[in-house]
Amino acid sequence: MILDIIIKSVVGGIIIGVVSTLAQKHPTAGAFIMGIPIVSFITLVIMQYSGVDFQTLKTFSYQTVYFVLVSLLFFPIFVWIYPIGFWLAIFSGAILTGSAMIVLAKLIS
């Protein structure tokens, strides 16, 4: 259990490090890598390896689509508010997107 958490944390940290470093010099390449659902792929593989049943994988997959669509709200909000200030844009985008995700979670449960 602890080893699983450590491996997942290291993989996640490497992905964040690669994307943030690459995006500084090549924003399009960084955005491309960030747009690939690497975390979803890895999660599905780990769930399959752990013996999770098909119905759970199916539910996870469908609900991931819903949450990804809602999470895309963050980016236009961030860009729209950014001229006022970076931190205001980050927090506003996170609060509004998070609120929309909470509403979605209640709707699908």
N, C-alpha and C positions, 0 to 999 in steps of 0.2 A: 504494500500500500504506500509506504513512504517513498520507496524507490520509484513507483509510478509517478507520484507527485513531483519528485525531483527531476525525472526525465522530462515530463511535460513542461515543467518550469524552465528548464534549460533550453528546450526546443523553442518555446515561446519567446524567451529572451533573445535567442539567436536571430529569430525572425524579426523581432522589433529592432535589434541592432543593425541588421543588414538593411532593412527598409529605410530606417532613419538616416543611416550613413549614405546610402545610395541616393536617396531623395535630395540630399543637400547639393549634389553635383548634377544629378539627372532626375528631375522631378517626375517626368513621364515614366521612366523605368521604375521608380519607387512606387508610383501610383499603380502601375501595372501589377507589380508583385503584391501590393496591398490589396488589390482588387481580386486576386486569385483566392478562392476560399481555402487556403492552406490549412487553417485551423479546423475548418469543417472536415476536410479530407482526413486529417490526422485523427480527429475525434471519431469519425466513422470507423476508421481502421481499428482504433483502440477499443471502441464499443464492440465491434465484430470479434476481435481477438478475445475480449472478455466474456463472450458468450451471450451478449444481449440479444433478445428475440427480435424477429423481423418487425413486429408491430411497433415496438419502441423505436427502432431505427427509422421506420416510416414516419412516425409521429415527429420525431426529431427533425427529419429532413423537411417535411412540410412546414413545420413551425419555424425552422431556420429561415425559410424563404420569406415568411411573413415579417419576421423581426429584421431581416436584412433590408427589406423594402422600407420599413419604418425608419431604420437607422440611417438611411440615405438622406433623411431630412436634415441631419446635422450639417452637411457640407454647404448647402446653399445658405443656411442660417449663419454659419461661420463666416462665409465670404461676404455676406450682406452686412454683418455687424463689425467685421474686422477693421474697417476704416476708423471706427470709434475707438477701438482698443482690442489688442490680442486677447487678454484675459476675459474681458467682457464677452467677446465673441465665443471663446471656448466654453465659458460657463453658461451663456445663454443657449448655445447650441446643445450642450449636454442636458440642461434642464428641460428644454422644450422637447428634445428627442426622447429623453428618459421618461417624461410625462406621457408622451405618445406610446411608448413601449409598455408602460404600466397599464394604460387603457387597453391596448391590444392584448396584453396578458390576461386581463379580466374578461375580455370578450371571447377569447378562445378556450378559456378554462371552464 
